[in-house]
Amino acid sequence: MKQVVQNYKSGELAVLDVPVPGCKPGGVLVRTAYSLISTGTELMKVSEAGMSMLGKARSRPDQVAKVMQSVATNGMSATYQKVMGKLDSYTPLGYSLCGVVEQVGPGIDDVKVGDLVACAGNEHALHAELNWVPRNLYARVPDGLAPRHAAFGTVGSIAMQGVRQGEPQLGEVALVIGLGLIGQLVAQLLTASGVRVVGVDPDPERCALAERLGAAACGDPASSAVEAAVAELTDGHGVDQVYLAAGGGSNQPVELAARLCRDRGRVVDIGKCRLDLPWNAYYEKELDVRFSRSYGPGRYDPEYELEGRDYPIGYVRWTERRNLACFLDLMARGRVDVDPLVSHIADFDDAVETYRRLKDGDLKAVAVLFRYPERAEDAEVRPEVAVPAVRRGGGASVPARSAAAPVRLAFVGAGNYATSMLLPHLARREGVELSTVVTTTALSAANARRKFGFASATTDLDAVLGDPSVDAVFVVTRHSSHAELTRKALLAGKTVFVEKPLALTEDELAGVLAAVEESGNDRLQVGFNRRFAPLLQEARSRFGPRTGPASLRYLVNAGRLQHGSWYLQQGTEGSRFAGEGGHFIDTASWLLGADPVSVYATAPAGNDDLQVVLRYPDGSTATISYVTTGPAGFPKETLDLIADGRVLRLDDFVRASVHGGRRWVSSRLPQARNKGQNAELAAFVKAVRTGGPMPVPLESLVATTAATLAVRTALAGGAPVTLARAL
């Protein structure tokens, strides 16, 4: 299928061939009929992409702050690679469309194949021939409403949420500053609510359009006509509400709002304009400044948007989805008319040229629609592939392969970690062929294929598992899917590399082990990379063998998560420690040369900090302090190992030292943090190529996973948990 994409680094726009997205549970696959260009938000994004790197930084100071924090935590080199990798990727455009349901996922019973729906979301209502849309981001189109009009549903919801924030009442007067697409819809919604509207815009054509659609008066912000109209309509008191629907860097909108608003009036920010509030003017009138967050309640809440958990109507009357349905209903009943707003309808194949004309000013428009073919011809075929016959037996069956042939790898998932920490190493490794990348979203697969040279991209996992030419499968998806995908790949006879964690529950771990037993395939590696870090390996060698028990302290300054991080979705993705704690337990066990026999954990009240104490067969102990409340500038990982009168110290994979006996200190010159991914991948590829032992014994991987899961049990019971052998 085809999709409009943009490279934020170069500014390139393209209509790209990408895989068809899979129809996951909790949503529907929609074939687009019309999608709407947001001439405000999207053109701002397109313009930013054409800026220099300095210009991009100036336009997004929030992102610059995140980059600086990453430099402090992860170092300049790792941060640079991550930022450049993210910039030099195709990103999607679009967030408002109408289309026909082509496939219904499990758990969906409110629409059926063939229904016309309006869809929302900058990850799900893209300028693409097909989109997967979760339950709470689509609404059925009422009978009689044209698809091209229903494509306005999302921007209509944005305008509606802004109006709701203003709490208009019958007979009031409102000022709408900015008569672009959102401003025009705000003015119509207010008029439909019995509010008289004064519009402000420097474009006389937009002013005339708003007046035709019901505004009482409109004019240029610099003209006296606007003030005169407000004075006449309000008997000189000023407007009851002001809606800021303008963009740009001028502070004129907020100053005009203060001048024309009545005492204790309401000012609602819907657009993205400059907000240097003149203190005296806002204080003297005691103005109520409010913000309108996108489409309405539910926006940016992954449980609502992705998992389909609705808010009870008795507590939240108007959610994203209810706003969307309400706006569609108003259009169907003729209370809102969007047809006069349509300046241009372009064929989808002409998308790049349309954006260019809009950006250059050749096409002046309030609203532009893309029109899609009634039946798009998809080049990709999705065959039904039978899972290969499973093997039974006690030992792993290593597939026969030519030592001279390249190792063919498939990736399931191509998120930030895969594209920044794994694929760059594999793409330049001799004797490795990146065969297929599988993702649930089409564009991420296309990005990975373009950047790293995959031979093909798809959303069909079964096709990869059934491909006998694929030697190994990398599972680099969300944590909740690791165990099931690993189980399927093992049963298909593939060698598997799965990022941590291997499992989030004891049942998931048991399922993986059952697959090993059923198939006889134990060719498994978990992405515990720290034991492969060159600096830590050298320090361990310098420390030498020990005779007595050891004491190990591992401080992990994990830091706070950003709002919206999927790590916060503990209901589906497990706790934060369950997700990454295996890294630190594996490192401790590798340094101590054994698997833990008991786990104790405690946590202070009020935060996510943890103290985890591991006991080992020879009496050694390891204490992992996992803290989220530490300062951002402090090193992320520091480790001390004490035994036999010697101390091994690791400072955040930048420096290491051994004290006692012959003292050793690594180079004092700062170096890039190498946490072992490249060496780990080299060892994995070698095992696949030669059929030799896996880099880490399966027993160790299982013991580390079991110990990580036992932390939750220890916290709940308040006592140490004894670990029985998992194998």
N, C-alpha and C positions, 0 to 999 in steps of 0.2 A: 504494500500500500504506500501512499505518498503522504508526506507531512512537511509542513513549513517549519524550518529550523533556522537558528542563528548562531554563529560563533561569536561569543562575547569578546574574545581576544582580538580577532581580525575585523569583526563587524560584518562578515560574510552572511548573506541571506541565501537560502536554497530551499528548493522543494526536493526532499530526499526520499529515496526508496528505503523503507524500514519494514521490519517484520510486523505482522498483524498481532496486536496485543491479545493475550489470552483472556478468556472470560472466567474470572475468578469468582468464588462464592461471595455473595453479598452485593452483587452488582450486575450490570447488563452491558453487553457489547452493542454499541450504537453506530450505525452507518450515517455519516453526516450528510444532511441535505443543504444547510446553510450555516455558516459560522460568521460571527460579527467581529470586525476589527475595532478594537478600542482605540480611537484616534488620539486619546490622551495617554493612557498607561502604556500601551504597546509602542506608540511612536516615541515616547520618552525612553523606553528600553532600547529601541532601535538606534536612537540618537546617541545614547550613552555608549553603545557598542562601537560606534564610529570614532569615539574620542581617543586621545592618547592615553597611555597608562596613568600619567599625572592627572589628566582630565577625569578619568574614571575614579581615581582616588578622591579627588575633590568632590565629585558628585555623590560618593558613597562613603562618608566618614565613618559610618557604623561598621562597614566591612573592614575598613582600615584598622579600626580598633581591635577587631577580632584577629586580624593578621598579626598585629603587634603582640597580642596575648599568646598566639601560637608560637611566635618567635621565642618568647620568653620561656615557654614550656617545652617546645620540641626542637628548637634550634633553627638557624637561618636556612640551612640547606634543605631540611625536611619540609619546612614551611614553604620555601620557594617552589619545590617540586609539587607540593599539594596545590598551591595557588595557581601555578601555571597549568597544571593538569586540569583544574576546574575551569579556568578561563578558556583554555583551548579545547573546548568541548561544544558540541551542538546543544543548544537549549531550545525548548519549545516556545511557541507563541500561541496566544489565544486563550480564552476562558469562557466564551459564551456561544452556544450553538443550539441547533435543532436538528434532530435526525430520527431515524427509524430503528427500533430495537431489532437487532439481528440475532442475538443469542441471549438467553436468560441464564444467569448463574444460579447455583444452588442457594436456597434460602430466600429467593425473590418470588413473591406471589402477587404483587400489585400491578405488574404490567406483563404483557406477553409479546411474543415475536410479532412484528408488524405494527406495534403501537408507535405513535409519534410522540416523542418526548423532547422537552427542553432540558439542557444540561449546563452545569456550572462547574467552575474550578480550573485554576491555572495548571493543574496536573491531569485533569480528566476531561476537559471540554476544549481540546486543543484544535488548532487548524490542521486536521488530519482526516483522512477518509474514514477511519474507524477509531473509536475511543472506548475504553472500558470505564464505566462510570458507576461509582458506588451508590447505594440506595438513597442516601440523603442529599445527593447532588443532582438528582433528576426529578422532573415532575411531568405527568401526562399533559399533553396539549389538548385544550378543550376543542370540541367539535366546531368546525367552521373557522378556526384561527389559522391563517396561512403560515406555512413553515418559515418563510422569510421573516415574518413578524415575530414568531415564537423564538427566533434566534436572539431577540433582544432580551430574553428572560433574565440573564445574569446582570446586565447593566441596569435593567429595570429594578432588580432586587437591591442593587447598590443605592440607587436613587431612593427607593422606598425605605430602606433602613435609615437613610439620612433624614427623610421626612418624619419617620417615627421618633427619631431622637429630638426633633424640634417640637414635638407634641402640639401640633397645630389644632386650633379650635375654630368652629364656625364663625365667620365674620372677621377673622383676624387678617392682618396684612403682612406679607412676607417679602423679603428682598432676596433675590437669587443673584449672586455675583458669579458670572461665568456662564455663558449660554452655549457651551459645547454640548456633547451628547448627554452627559449626566445632568447638566443644568437644565436642558430642555425637558428631560423627563421629570426632574424635580418640580419644575414649573407646572407641568401638566398634572402631576399627582396632587399638588397643592390646590390647583384650581378645582380638581375633582372632589377635594375635601371641603370645598366651600371657603377657601382662602383666596383673597385677592393678591395678585403677584405683581411685583415690580422687578423687571429684569435689568441686568447691567452687563454689557459686553462692548468692547471697542469695535466689533464687526457689525455694521448696520444690517447686513443680510440676516445674521443670526437674531438680531433684535426684532426684525420684521417677522421672522419665522415664529418666534415665541409669541408675538402679539397675535398672529394668525391662529395659534393653537390655544389661545385663551388668556394670555398675560394681560393685565390691565394697562401697563405701560412699560416701555423698555427704552434704554438709551445708553450713550457712552458714559463711562464713569467720570470723565472730566467735564461733562456738560451739566448745566444747571437744571436741565429738564428732569433729570432723575430726582433731584432734591425737591423740585416743585411737585412732582407726581406723588412723592412720599408725603409731603406736607398736606396735599389736598386729600389724599386717601385716609390719612390718620388724624386729621384736624391738628396737625403740627406736633403730635406726640412722638412720632417715630414708629418704625415697623415693630411688630411683635417678635419676629424671628428673622435671622439672616442665615442664609445657606451659602457657605463658601465652596463653590464648585469650580474654582479657577486653579490654574497651575502657574508655574514660573517663579522667578526670584523676587518679584516686586512685593513690597509690604503694603501696597495701596489697598488691596481688598480688606485687610483687617482694620485699617484706619477708616475706610469708608463704612465698614460695618459699625464701628463705634459711633461714628458721626450720625448715622441715620437710624440707629436702633433706639427704642424707647428705654426708659428706666426699667431695670431688671428684665430686659429682653433676653432672648436666647440666641447665641451664635453657634452654629453647627458647622464643623469642618468636615467636608466630604472629600474634597480633592487633596492635592498635595501642594499647597501654596505656602509662602513664607509666613511665619507666625510670630513675628516680633511684636507682641501686644503692647500698645502704648498704655502704660500703667495708669496714668491719671485718667484717661478717657474711659477705660474699662472699670476702674475703681469708682469713679464718681457716679457712674450709672449702675454699678453693681451688676455688670453683665454676666450671664451664665454661659460659659464657654463649654461646648460639648464636642465630642468626637464621635464619628460614625465609623464603625469597624466593618467595612466591606459589605458582604451580603446579609449579615445579621448574626444572631446568636448561633453558635455552632462553628463559626469560622475559626480556623486554626486549632480546633479541638479534634485530634485524631480519632478519639473514640466516637465522636459524632460523625465525622466526615468519612472515615475509612471503615469503621466497624459497624456503622449503621445504628448506633444507640441514640434514639431520639430523646429529646427533653420532654417531660410531662407537660401537656398543654396547660394544665392548671397553674404551672409555675413559670413557664416560658411560652407565652402565647404565640410569638412570631419568631420562628427559627429561620435559618437559611432556606430550607425546603418550603416552609409555609409562605415565606415572602415570595419565592419563585412562583409557587402555585397561585398566589394572590395576584401577582402582576400579570400572569397569563390570563387569569379570569377577567381582570380589568380591560385588557386588550380585546378579549373575545366579546365583551359586552359593549365595546365602543367608548369606554370612559377614558381610555388613553389611546392616542393615534400615533403610531410610530412610522407610518408610511411616508409622511412628508419629511421625515428625518433622513431617509435613505437617499444619499447623494449619488451612490454608484454601486452597481453590482458587477463584480468581476468573476470570470471563470477561475476556478481554483488553480489551474495550470499557469495562470498569469499572476500568481501571488507575489513573486519577487518584483516584477515590474510595478505592480500596484503599490507596494511598500515604497519603492523608489520614488514614484510620482508623489506620494503623500509626503515623504521626507523632504523632497526638493521643492514642494509647494506647487508643483504642476497640477495636482489634483487637490482642490479645496473641498473638504467634505466634513459633514457632521457625523455621518455613519456610512461605513462601507461594508458590504457583505461579500463573502466568497460563496459562489454557487458550485455545488459538486455534481459530478455525473450521477445519473439515476442508478447506474450499476457500474461500480468501479471494477476493473479487471485486475484481480490480485495475481501477481506473478508467483507468489509462494503457495505451494501445495502442502497440506497438512496430512500426511499419510497416517493410517493407523498401523502402529508398529507393535508387534507382539514382544513381550518381555522374553529375553532368551531363557532357555531351560536352566533352572538353577542346578547347581552342583551340590552334592551332599558329601560329607566326609569330615575328618578331623583336621586336615591340613589345608592350607590355602592352595588354590590351583592357580599357578602363575601362567597367564596366556603366553603361548609361544610367539616370539617376535624376532625379526632379524636385528642383530646388533647394529647393523649399518643404517637401518631405517630410522627416520626421525621419530621422536616421541611425540605422539599426537595428543594434544590436551584439549579438553572442552571445559568451559567455564559456565557455571550456573550462578548468575548474579554478576553485576558489573558496577557496583557502587563505588563510593569514595575509596574504601580500603583496597579493594581489588585493583582499581585503576591507578592508585598512587603507590602502593606497597608491594604488589605482586606482579601485575602484568608488565610494568617497565623492566623488571629483571628478566622475566621469561621471554619477552619480545626480542631481546637482543642476545639470548642464549643460543649458542650453536647446537644444532641437533634437536631443536624443539620446534614443533609446528603447532601453531594455535589454530585448531580445527574449527570449533563452533562455539559461539557465545549464546547463552540462553538467558533471557530476562522476561519478566512479566510486562515491562513497558517497552514499546518498540524502539524509542529513541535511545535509551541507554545501550541497547544492543547495537544499534547503528553507530553510536559514538565509539564503542569499544572496537567494533570492526574497523572503523576508519583509522583510529589512532594506533591500534596494535597489530593490525594485519590479520585478523581472523579470516579464515576462508569463507565462513558463512555466519549468519545471525538468524536466530529464530526465537519463537516463544514456546516451542514444542519440546518439552523435556524428553518425552518418550522416544522421539526420533533420535536424540543423542544417545540415550541409554541402549537403544537397539542398533546403533551403528558399530559394527565389529571393528572398524578402523580406529576408533577412539581408544587410546590406551589408558587414559586417566581422566577423572572428572574432578574439578575443583568446585566445592560448594561454598559460595561466598555470598550468602543471602542473609536475611534477617534471622535472628537467633531462633525464633520459634519454629523455623522450617528446617533447621540443620539436621536433626535426628531423622526425620522422615525422608529427606532427600538422600542422606547418607545410606539409610537402610535400602532404598530403592536402587541406588548405584551399586551397592555391594551385591545385592541379589542379581543385578544385571552383569555381574562378573567384572566390574571396573575397579581399578585401583583408585582410591578416593583420598583427596586432600580436602578436609573440612576445616574452615576457620573455627576458632573457639567461639562458643562452647560446643562440645559434642552433643550435649543434651541438656535440657532444662529441668527434667524430672527423672526420678528413678525409673518410671515406666518407659520413658523415652530411651534411657540408657539400656534397659532390658530389651527393648525392641531392636536396637542396633546389634546387641550381642546375639539375639535370636537369629538375625539375618546372617551374622558371621557363622553361626553353627549350622544354619540351614544350607547355606551356599558353600561352606568350606572356604570362603574368601575372607581372609583377615588382612588384606592389603589396604591398611588405613593409616592415615597420618592426620593429626590435629595440629592446627597452626600455633603451637607453642614455640615461638621463634626465639625467645630470649636465651635459651640454652645454647643456641647457635651463634650468639653474638661474639665476634672475634675478641673484643676486649675482655669480656667475662671468661671466655675460654682460656685466654692467656693468663688471666689472674688466677684461675683455678689451677692451671698447670704450675704456676709459680708458687702457689700455696702448698702444693704437694699432697701426698697421702697423709691421713691422720690416723691416730690410734685410739683416741678417746672420744667421748661424745662431744658434740658441738652445740653452740648456741647461735642462732641466726636471727637477725632483726631486719625486716624489710619494711621500709616506710614508702607508701604509695600516696603521693599528693595528687589525688585524682581530680580535684577541682569540682566546681559546680557545673551542672549541665545547663545548656541554653534552653530557654523556654521552647517547647515544641519538639525537643529531641525525642526520637523514638525509644531511646533508652528509658524514658519515663513511663512507657507503656508496660508497666510491670504485670498487668493482667494477662498480657499475651506474650511479652518478650522476656519475662522473668526479671528478677532484681538486677541491679547494676553489678553487684558482685558476682552473681551467678553467670553474668555475661562475660566478665573479663577476669574474675578472680583466679581462674585456672592458670593464667599466665604466671602468676606469682607463686602459686602452689607448685607448679611444674618446675619453676626455676629453683625453688628451695629444695625440692626433692632431688633434682639433678645434682645440685651442689653437695647434698648430704648423702647421695648415692643409695637412696632407699625410698620406699613409698610409706606414707604416714599410716599409723595404726590407730590414731584417735584425733578428734577435732573438738576444740572448745571455742566458743565465740561469744562476745559480749558487745553491746552497742550502747552508747550514751543516749539519753533521751533528747529528742528534738532535732536530730539530723541523721544523715545516712552514714556516719562514720562507723567503722567496725574494727574490733581487735580480734584477730583469729590466731589461735595457738594450736600448732600441729606437733604431735609427739611421734617419734620414729623408733624403730625396733631397738636401736642401740642406746636409747636414752637421750638422743639429740632432740632439741626442740627448735621450732621456727615460729616466730611471732610476726604476723603480717598486720601492720597498721594501715588500714585503708581509710583515708580521710578525704572528705569532700569540702571541708571548711578551711583548708589552708590557703595561704596567699598565692596568687597566680604566678608571681615571680620566683617562687621557691622551686628547686628541682623536683621533677615528677617522681623519680625513683632513686632511692638511696638504700644501700644494702651493706650490712656488716656480718661477717662470719667469723666466729671466735672459737678456736679449738687448739689444744696442745701448745698454748703459749703464743699462738700466732693469730693475726687478724687480717682478714681479706676485706677490703672496702671498695665498693663500686659507687661512683658518683654519676648517676643519671646517664650511664653509657658514654660519658665523655672522658672521664679519668678513672683509673683504678690503682690500687696500691696493696702491697702485702707487707706487714710489719711483723717483726720477730724473726730471729735467725738471720737469713740474708734478706735485707730489705729491698723491695722493688717498688718503683713508682713508674707508672706509664708516662708518656710524654705530657708535659705541662701545657703544651700548645693546644688550644681548643680544637676539637675535631667534630665532624658531623656525628650525630648519634646513630650508631649502627646497631640496631636491635636484632640483627641476625636473619632478616627475611631472605636475603640473597643466598646465604650459606644454607639455610633451611631448604630453599627451593632446589639448590644444587644437589643436596643429599636426596631429596625426594625424586628428582628427575633421574639421578643415577640408579636408585632402587628400581624405578620403572623400566629403565633401559636394560639393566642387567638381570632383573628378576631376583636380585639379592634382598637381604633383610631390609625391612622398613627402618627409617632413621631412628624411630623411637618404638620400643616394644609395645604391643597392644596392651599388655598388662599394666604398663605405666600410664598410658593414656586413660585407661578405665579407672585406675586408682586415683589419678588427679581429678577426673570428673566426679567420681564418687565423693571425694573429700570436699570438693567445691559445693556439691549439693548438700552435704552434711552440715555445712555452716548454717543453713536455714533451720535444720532440725535442732542444732545446738542452741541457736538463739531462742527458739520456741520453748525448749525444755529447760534452759538455764543450767545444763550439765554437760560434761564431755560426752561425745558420741564415739563409741568404738566402731572401727571400720573392719568389717569382715571382708575376706577376699572376694573381689567381684568376679573373678574368673576361676 
